[in-house]
Amino acid sequence: MNPMTIAAGASAASAFLGFKGNQASARAAELTAEYNAKLRENEAVLLQRAKIDQEANLRRANDRLTASQTVATAKSGIEMSGSPYLALADSYFAMERDALRIQYASDIEQANAMAEAAMSRATGAARASGFRTASYVSLLNGASSYAGIQQQQDFFELQQQYREKTLTQTT
């Protein structure tokens, strides 16, 4: 078999394998990014649940505190009005302020997690695009290499024909 034909076939096979490999890498980049994004979204849900539990614990603790304050006030024989009532209201409003801070922190954590998930997807899409571009570059390089080999083969055939022609003319 002609070595030039073998070289052309190897060039085409190399280009095809490079194309397929880069296409597979692009798919893997997309899948990895999607997996990482799903993990981050799941983490956002877990963060939300943790903050809900934290808020519920705060409210329960405040309920216990206000109940003990009410009992202590009633036990002392003082009616729940005036200063004791204001102290109870202060406890309630402080708890509400703390609950709002927990909710706000939860919102920020969830927004960060969702932004990171979106960034993971965007990064994966960019990487996949790069791999796809590389796969087409591989095909173009293979085609260029094949064309160069074919051109050399045609040139060598022309040289051979010229030599044969000049040899027959001189004899």
Helices and strands as residue ranges (DSSP letters): H 3-75, H 83-170
